Amino acid sequence: MRTAAKRLGLTAASAVVALAATLWTLDRLLPPDLSRYRDSGTLVTDRVGSELRILPASGGVWRLAAAPENVDPAYVELLLAYEDRRFFRHIGVDPL
């Protein structure tokens, strides 16, 4: 009985490793096209730099460029707490 359970566990672990390796390889060989995310909206300012209006990117999508150092650290903490508490402890995909 223990031998069958061990064999099943090894088979399951091997399948998970094989799937992860396959997905990693496919990601490297066929990366998704992310160029559409480079297009950002336009921020219109006056002479002194005050914001007057924000125009959406092509397709009517609201996307504004932001450098990491300009993002409020409290926002990043809240986002990580809501979306992925273990963000810094996995390699990009959280198996849990």
C-alpha positions in Angstrom: 0.0 0.0 0.0 2.8 2.5 0.9 4.6 1.6 -2.3 1.5 2.5 -4.4 1.1 5.8 -2.6 4.8 6.6 -3.0 4.5 5.8 -6.7 1.4 7.9 -7.1 3.1 10.8 -5.3 6.2 10.5 -7.5 4.1 10.4 -10.6 2.1 13.5 -9.5 5.3 15.4 -8.6 6.9 14.4 -11.9 3.8 15.6 -13.8 3.9 19.0 -12.0 7.6 19.4 -12.7 7.1 18.4 -16.4 4.2 20.9 -16.7 6.1 23.7 -15.1 9.1 23.0 -17.4 6.9 22.9 -20.5 5.2 26.2 -19.6 8.5 27.9 -18.8 9.9 26.7 -22.1 6.9 27.9 -24.1 7.0 31.3 -22.3 10.6 31.6 -23.4 10.0 30.5 -27.0 6.7 32.2 -27.6 6.5 35.3 -25.3 3.2 37.2 -25.3 3.1 40.4 -27.3 3.0 43.1 -24.7 3.7 46.0 -27.1 0.1 47.3 -26.8 0.8 48.2 -23.2 3.6 50.6 -24.2 1.0 53.0 -25.6 -0.1 55.4 -22.8 -2.5 58.3 -22.5 -1.5 61.9 -22.8 -1.3 64.2 -19.8 -2.1 67.8 -20.8 -0.6 70.5 -18.5 -0.5 74.3 -18.4 2.6 76.5 -18.5 3.5 75.8 -14.8 2.9 72.1 -15.0 -0.5 71.9 -13.5 -2.6 69.0 -14.9 -5.5 70.2 -17.1 -6.7 67.0 -18.7 -5.8 63.4 -19.3 -6.5 61.8 -22.6 -6.9 58.1 -23.0 -4.5 55.9 -25.0 -5.6 54.5 -28.4 -8.7 52.4 -28.2 -10.1 54.6 -25.4 -8.0 52.7 -22.7 -7.0 54.7 -19.7 -3.3 53.9 -19.2 -0.8 56.4 -17.9 3.0 55.8 -17.7 4.4 55.9 -14.2 8.0 55.3 -13.0 8.3 52.9 -10.1 9.8 55.6 -7.9 6.7 57.8 -8.5 4.2 55.2 -7.3 3.1 55.7 -3.7 4.6 52.8 -1.5 1.3 52.5 0.4 -0.5 51.8 -2.9 2.0 49.0 -3.7 1.5 47.5 -0.2 -2.3 47.6 -0.6 -2.1 46.1 -4.1 0.2 43.3 -2.9 -2.0 42.6 0.2 -5.1 42.3 -2.0 -3.7 40.5 -5.0 -0.8 38.4 -3.9 0.4 38.3 -0.3 3.3 35.9 -1.2 4.5 37.9 -4.2 8.1 38.2 -3.0 8.3 34.5 -2.0 7.6 32.8 -5.4 9.0 32.9 -8.9 6.0 34.5 -10.6 3.4 31.8 -10.2 2.1 31.0 -6.8 1.2 27.3 -6.7 -0.9 27.8 -3.6 
